[in-house]
Amino acid sequence: MRNWKFGLFAAVCAVVVSIPGQTARAGVLVFDSDVIVEAGSSVGATTLNADTAVHFHGSFDSSVFSDFGFAATYPFTSLSITVSGLGTFSAANPSDSNVLAVNELAFGFPAIGLSNFGVTGGYYGLFGTTSEPFTYTALTPNVFSDPLFTASAEITISLAGGAGDFHFLVAEYEPTFTKLSIPEPGTLAVFGIGGVALLIGRVRRRNR
């Protein structure tokens, strides 16, 4: 795998400085995102020999975030990762990963994805259409569609239960699909603040 494949992700990291967490309208949201990770990514001791579909499903508090100006990060309170052919894994420390929302003024289009704590790794997709207005510091339920491009950098997420680490790089030649939603009724009480996974459609493959 190659690191810093796309300079637009590096641009996010270049402007990240330490800024106190901000508060906004309180509310738990569910994050669902479908991506393709490149061959060479690994789950524990297993190396993926081909590009592989991955689904991220997590919960976060939309009132808790850090605003870096170019982007805001919202720490996960729960995060599961479904890797095609290998199964579903839970993050050992969900808050080490974040929903990454890029300032809508940066590109003129909404951009959202997932990053690590220091925003030195992860991905975001730029989208041409949202179901609702998008403000990077005031996330609400939304469906992101018409993907324009994907920016990514290598990232590692520690997995629970002795499963090792998920080390991956999201393929930038493939679109991402992301949805923010309200947890289903009863989900918070039965499953904690995680939600029931909401797959948002099969990932369309593009020719390289």
C-alpha positions in Angstrom: 0.0 0.0 0.0 1.1 3.6 -0.5 0.9 6.3 2.1 -0.5 9.8 1.3 -1.8 8.7 -2.1 -3.9 11.8 -2.4 -2.7 15.3 -1.4 -6.2 16.5 -0.5 -6.2 14.3 2.6 -2.8 15.6 3.5 -4.3 19.1 3.2 -6.7 18.3 6.1 -3.8 17.2 8.3 -1.7 20.2 7.5 -4.2 22.6 9.1 -5.0 20.5 12.2 -4.1 22.2 15.4 -5.1 21.7 19.0 -8.5 23.4 19.5 -10.8 22.8 22.5 -13.9 20.6 21.8 -17.0 22.4 20.8 -20.6 21.8 21.6 -23.7 22.0 19.4 -27.2 20.5 19.4 -27.1 17.3 21.4 -28.1 14.1 19.7 -26.8 10.6 19.0 -26.3 9.8 15.3 -25.5 6.6 13.5 -22.7 6.6 10.9 -22.8 4.1 8.1 -20.2 4.1 5.3 -19.3 1.7 2.5 -15.8 1.8 1.1 -13.4 -0.4 -0.9 -10.0 -0.9 0.8 -6.9 -1.7 -1.3 -5.2 -5.0 -1.6 -2.5 -5.2 1.0 -4.7 -4.0 3.8 -4.8 -6.4 6.8 -7.1 -7.7 9.5 -4.9 -9.2 12.3 -2.6 -11.6 10.7 -4.7 -11.9 7.5 -3.6 -9.8 4.5 -6.2 -8.9 1.9 -5.0 -10.1 -1.5 -7.6 -8.1 -3.4 -9.6 -4.9 -3.1 -12.3 -5.7 -0.5 -15.6 -4.1 0.4 -15.8 -2.8 4.0 -18.8 -1.3 5.9 -18.3 1.0 8.9 -21.1 1.3 11.4 -20.8 3.4 14.5 -22.5 5.8 16.9 -21.4 9.3 18.0 -22.7 12.3 19.9 -23.2 15.1 17.4 -22.7 17.6 20.3 -19.2 16.5 21.0 -16.6 17.6 18.4 -13.3 19.4 17.8 -13.4 22.1 15.2 -10.1 22.5 13.3 -11.4 25.2 10.9 -10.9 23.0 7.8 -12.7 20.1 9.4 -14.3 18.8 12.5 -13.9 15.4 14.2 -16.6 13.6 16.2 -15.3 10.7 18.4 -17.1 7.4 18.0 -18.8 5.9 21.1 -19.2 2.6 19.3 -17.7 1.3 16.0 -18.0 -2.0 14.2 -16.3 -2.9 10.9 -17.6 -5.5 8.5 -14.9 -6.8 6.2 -16.3 -8.9 3.2 -15.3 -12.5 3.6 -14.0 -12.2 7.1 -16.9 -11.0 9.2 -17.7 -8.2 11.6 -15.2 -6.8 14.2 -15.6 -4.2 17.0 -13.1 -1.4 17.6 -11.3 -1.9 20.9 -11.3 1.8 21.6 -14.0 3.5 19.5 -13.1 7.0 20.6 -9.7 6.7 19.0 -11.6 7.0 15.7 -13.7 9.9 14.5 -16.4 10.9 12.0 -14.5 13.4 9.9 -16.6 16.2 8.5 -14.8 18.6 6.1 -15.8 22.3 6.1 -18.3 22.7 3.3 -16.6 25.9 2.2 -13.3 24.1 1.5 -14.5 22.5 -1.8 -17.9 23.9 -2.3 -19.4 20.4 -1.7 -20.0 18.3 1.4 -17.2 15.9 2.4 -17.4 13.3 5.2 -15.5 10.1 6.2 -13.5 8.6 9.1 -10.2 9.5 10.7 -7.9 8.6 13.6 -7.5 10.8 16.6 -4.8 13.1 15.1 -6.3 13.2 11.6 -3.2 11.6 10.2 -5.0 8.7 8.6 -8.4 7.8 7.3 -10.6 8.9 4.4 -13.3 11.2 3.2 -15.6 11.3 0.2 -16.6 14.4 -1.6 -20.3 14.3 -2.6 -22.4 16.2 -5.1 -25.7 15.7 -3.3 -27.1 15.5 0.2 -30.6 14.8 1.3 -30.4 17.7 3.8 -28.3 20.8 4.2 -24.8 20.1 5.4 -22.8 22.1 8.0 -19.6 20.4 9.2 -20.0 21.6 12.8 -23.7 20.8 13.1 -24.3 17.3 11.7 -27.8 16.0 11.3 -29.4 12.9 9.7 -28.3 13.0 6.0 -27.7 10.8 3.0 -24.6 11.6 0.9 -24.8 10.6 -2.8 -23.3 11.4 -6.2 -19.7 10.7 -5.1 -17.1 13.0 -6.8 -13.8 11.7 -5.4 -12.3 10.0 -2.4 -9.1 11.1 -0.5 -7.4 8.7 1.8 -4.3 7.9 3.9 -3.3 4.7 5.7 -4.9 4.2 9.1 -4.9 1.5 11.8 -7.8 0.6 14.1 -7.2 -1.7 17.0 -9.8 -4.5 17.2 -11.5 -5.9 20.3 -11.3 -9.5 21.5 -7.7 -10.1 20.5 -8.4 -9.8 16.8 -5.4 -7.6 16.3 -5.4 -4.4 14.2 -7.3 -3.4 11.0 -4.7 -1.6 8.9 -6.1 -0.3 5.7 -6.1 2.2 2.9 -9.3 3.2 1.2 -9.1 3.0 -2.6 -9.3 6.4 -4.1 -10.4 5.1 -7.5 -13.6 3.8 -5.9 -16.6 5.9 -4.6 -17.7 5.9 -1.0 -21.3 6.0 0.2 -22.2 7.5 3.6 -25.3 8.0 5.6 -26.0 9.7 9.0 -29.2 8.6 10.7 -31.1 8.6 14.0 -30.8 5.3 16.0 -33.9 3.1 15.6 -36.4 3.2 18.5 -35.3 1.0 21.3 -31.7 0.7 20.0 -30.1 2.8 22.6 -31.7 0.8 25.4 -31.0 -2.7 24.0 -27.6 -2.2 22.4 -26.2 0.8 24.2 -25.5 3.7 22.0 -24.6 1.6 19.0 -27.3 1.0 16.4 -28.5 -1.7 14.0 -26.3 -1.7 10.9 -27.9 0.1 8.0 -26.4 -1.0 4.7 -26.8 1.8 2.2 -26.5 -0.2 -1.0 -23.9 -2.3 -2.7 -20.7 -0.5 -3.6 -20.5 0.3 -7.2 -17.2 -0.6 -8.8 -15.4 1.8 -11.1 -12.8 0.9 -13.7 -9.4 2.1 -12.7 
